[in-house]
Amino acid sequence: MRETPTWRIPVGIFGLFAALIVYGVVIARYAPGLIGSWPVAAQTVVYLVLGLIWLLPLKRFLIWMETGSWSPPAAADPQE
């Protein structure tokens, strides 16, 4: 576990914020043109999926911000 702050945390926060803005702008720009003529129920499902899909890489990104590695640290051996 880290004891002192690292540069990854502020950089990660700004990077996450910038990526979410870009993602939102791309969705707002292109999704209505692609699915605007679909039934409301189908549009709702698409927007729900698009609203949640950005969460998929979030876990590894947060792990990187904390540890500097993209994969989770090995679990501690309970025998120790």
DORO-16707 format. One record per atom (N, C-alpha, C): x, y, z. Coordinates in steps of 0.05 Angstrom, whole numbers, plus 5000, padded with zeros to 4 digits. Last residue first. Example, Ala and Ser with C-alpha at 12.3 -4.5 7.8 and 13.67 -1.06 7.14 Angstrom:
2
(fike (5257; 4955; 5142))
(fike (5273; 4979; 5143))
(fike (5258; 5001; 5157))
(fike (5264; 4886; 5156))
(fike (5246; 4910; 5156))
(fike (5264; 4934; 5156))
END
This chain:
80
(fike (5011; 4678; 5120))
(fike (5032; 4695; 5130))
(fike (5024; 4711; 5153))
(fike (4966; 4654; 5102))
(fike (4982; 4638; 5120))
(fike (5004; 4655; 5133))
(fike (4942; 4685; 5063))
(fike (4930; 4686; 5090))
(fike (4947; 4671; 5111))
(fike (4981; 4724; 5020))
(fike (4977; 4697; 5030))
(fike (4966; 4697; 5058))
(fike (4949; 4776; 4984))
(fike (4967; 4767; 5005))
(fike (4960; 4739; 5014))
(fike (4943; 4775; 4913))
(fike (4930; 4774; 4940))
(fike (4951; 4764; 4960))
(fike (4979; 4820; 4872))
(fike (4974; 4793; 4881))
(fike (4962; 4793; 4909))
(fike (4945; 4878; 4846))
(fike (4967; 4865; 4861))
(fike (4959; 4837; 4869))
(fike (4916; 4881; 4780))
(fike (4914; 4882; 4810))
(fike (4938; 4868; 4823))
(fike (4950; 4916; 4727))
(fike (4937; 4892; 4738))
(fike (4936; 4893; 4768))
(fike (4978; 4961; 4716))
(fike (4951; 4959; 4705))
(fike (4936; 4934; 4715))
(fike (5011; 4998; 4767))
(fike (5010; 4974; 4751))
(fike (4981; 4972; 4740))
(fike (5008; 5039; 4802))
(fike (5027; 5042; 4780))
(fike (5028; 5018; 4762))
(fike (4971; 5039; 4844))
(fike (4994; 5022; 4846))
(fike (5016; 5027; 4824))
(fike (4930; 5078; 4835))
(fike (4939; 5071; 4862))
(fike (4966; 5057; 4863))
(fike (4924; 5082; 4780))
(fike (4927; 5106; 4796))
(fike (4938; 5100; 4824))
(fike (4915; 5028; 4767))
(fike (4940; 5041; 4758))
(fike (4945; 5066; 4774))
(fike (4865; 5022; 4790))
(fike (4887; 5005; 4800))
(fike (4913; 5018; 4792))
(fike (4836; 5056; 4757))
(fike (4839; 5063; 4785))
(fike (4861; 5047; 4798))
(fike (4840; 5026; 4709))
(fike (4851; 5053; 4710))
(fike (4855; 5062; 4739))
(fike (4814; 4979; 4722))
(fike (4843; 4978; 4717))
(fike (4855; 5006; 4718))
(fike (4762; 5002; 4729))
(fike (4775; 4987; 4751))
(fike (4805; 4987; 4746))
(fike (4747; 5026; 4679))
(fike (4752; 5042; 4702))
(fike (4767; 5027; 4724))
(fike (4732; 4999; 4633))
(fike (4761; 5002; 4638))
(fike (4767; 5017; 4664))
(fike (4674; 5000; 4644))
(fike (4689; 4975; 4639))
(fike (4719; 4979; 4644))
(fike (4648; 5048; 4645))
(fike (4656; 5037; 4671))
(fike (4674; 5012; 4667))
(fike (4629; 5061; 4596))
(fike (4654; 5073; 4604))
(fike (4665; 5062; 4631))
(fike (4579; 5036; 4594))
(fike (4602; 5023; 4582))
(fike (4629; 5035; 4590))
(fike (4536; 5065; 4612))
(fike (4549; 5048; 4631))
(fike (4576; 5036; 4620))
(fike (4517; 5094; 4570))
(fike (4521; 5108; 4595))
(fike (4537; 5092; 4615))
(fike (4508; 5055; 4532))
(fike (4530; 5074; 4527))
(fike (4536; 5090; 4553))
(fike (4464; 5030; 4557))
(fike (4489; 5015; 4552))
(fike (4512; 5034; 4548))
(fike (4428; 5073; 4556))
(fike (4435; 5061; 4581))
(fike (4462; 5046; 4578))
(fike (4424; 5081; 4500))
(fike (4435; 5102; 4517))
(fike (4443; 5092; 4545))
(fike (4399; 5032; 4486))
(fike (4425; 5040; 4475))
(fike (4439; 5061; 4492))
(fike (4351; 5035; 4514))
(fike (4370; 5014; 4519))
(fike (4398; 5021; 4509))
(fike (4328; 5081; 4489))
(fike (4334; 5080; 4518))
(fike (4354; 5059; 4525))
(fike (4322; 5064; 4437))
(fike (4340; 5085; 4443))
(fike (4348; 5086; 4472))
(fike (4282; 5025; 4446))
(fike (4308; 5017; 4436))
(fike (4329; 5038; 4441))
(fike (4240; 5059; 4463))
(fike (4250; 5037; 4481))
(fike (4277; 5028; 4472))
(fike (4231; 5092; 4418))
(fike (4241; 5103; 4443))
(fike (4253; 5082; 4462))
(fike (4254; 5065; 4355))
(fike (4234; 5069; 4376))
(fike (4246; 5078; 4402))
(fike (4299; 5106; 4314))
(fike (4291; 5081; 4328))
(fike (4269; 5086; 4347))
(fike (4320; 5152; 4295))
(fike (4294; 5143; 4283))
(fike (4284; 5117; 4296))
(fike (4368; 5159; 4322))
(fike (4347; 5178; 4326))
(fike (4320; 5169; 4315))
(fike (4415; 5130; 4317))
(fike (4392; 5117; 4329))
(fike (4367; 5134; 4333))
(fike (4451; 5164; 4290))
(fike (4450; 5135; 4284))
(fike (4424; 5122; 4294))
(fike (4444; 5214; 4310))
(fike (4442; 5210; 4281))
(fike (4439; 5181; 4273))
(fike (4454; 5206; 4365))
(fike (4427; 5214; 4355))
(fike (4424; 5210; 4325))
(fike (4511; 5191; 4364))
(fike (4489; 5172; 4371))
(fike (4462; 5181; 4361))
(fike (4546; 5235; 4353))
(fike (4540; 5214; 4333))
(fike (4517; 5196; 4339))
(fike (4546; 5273; 4396))
(fike (4548; 5281; 4368))
(fike (4538; 5260; 4349))
(fike (4543; 5245; 4443))
(fike (4523; 5265; 4438))
(fike (4523; 5274; 4409))
(fike (4590; 5213; 4437))
(fike (4563; 5200; 4439))
(fike (4542; 5221; 4432))
(fike (4629; 5253; 4437))
(fike (4626; 5235; 4414))
(fike (4599; 5222; 4414))
(fike (4620; 5276; 4488))
(fike (4616; 5292; 4464))
(fike (4613; 5275; 4439))
(fike (4632; 5233; 4522))
(fike (4605; 5245; 4522))
(fike (4600; 5261; 4497))
(fike (4687; 5225; 4509))
(fike (4668; 5203; 4505))
(fike (4639; 5215; 4503))
(fike (4708; 5275; 4526))
(fike (4710; 5266; 4498))
(fike (4690; 5245; 4492))
(fike (4695; 5271; 4581))
(fike (4684; 5293; 4565))
(fike (4685; 5285; 4535))
(fike (4724; 5225; 4596))
(fike (4695; 5225; 4598))
(fike (4682; 5248; 4582))
(fike (4776; 5244; 4587))
(fike (4766; 5221; 4571))
(fike (4735; 5220; 4572))
(fike (4780; 5285; 4626))
(fike (4782; 5291; 4597))
(fike (4770; 5269; 4580))
(fike (4774; 5254; 4673))
(fike (4755; 5275; 4667))
(fike (4756; 5282; 4637))
(fike (4819; 5220; 4668))
(fike (4792; 5209; 4669))
(fike (4771; 5230; 4662))
(fike (4860; 5259; 4671))
(fike (4857; 5242; 4647))
(fike (4829; 5230; 4646))
(fike (4852; 5281; 4722))
(fike (4848; 5298; 4698))
(fike (4845; 5282; 4673))
(fike (4862; 5233; 4751))
(fike (4836; 5247; 4754))
(fike (4831; 5265; 4729))
(fike (4915; 5221; 4735))
(fike (4893; 5202; 4729))
(fike (4866; 5215; 4731))
(fike (4942; 5265; 4755))
(fike (4942; 5260; 4726))
(fike (4919; 5241; 4719))
(fike (4933; 5257; 4811))
(fike (4922; 5281; 4797))
(fike (4922; 5277; 4766))
(fike (4957; 5203; 4813))
(fike (4930; 5209; 4822))
(fike (4919; 5234; 4809))
(fike (5010; 5201; 4796))
(fike (4990; 5187; 4781))
(fike (4961; 5195; 4788))
(fike (5045; 5225; 4830))
(fike (5036; 5241; 4808))
(fike (5013; 5228; 4793))
(fike (5025; 5205; 4897))
(fike (5041; 5202; 4873))
(fike (5030; 5220; 4851))
(fike (5031; 5209; 4969))
(fike (5018; 5215; 4944))
(fike (5036; 5212; 4920))
(fike (5054; 5153; 5008))
(fike (5056; 5181; 5000))
(fike (5040; 5185; 4974))
(fike (5045; 5099; 5015))
(fike (5046; 5116; 5039))
(fike (5045; 5145; 5032))
(fike (5010; 5044; 4985))
(fike (5027; 5068; 4983))
(fike (5024; 5086; 5007))
(fike (5017; 4976; 5000))
(fike (5000; 5000; 5000))
(fike (5018; 5025; 5000))
END
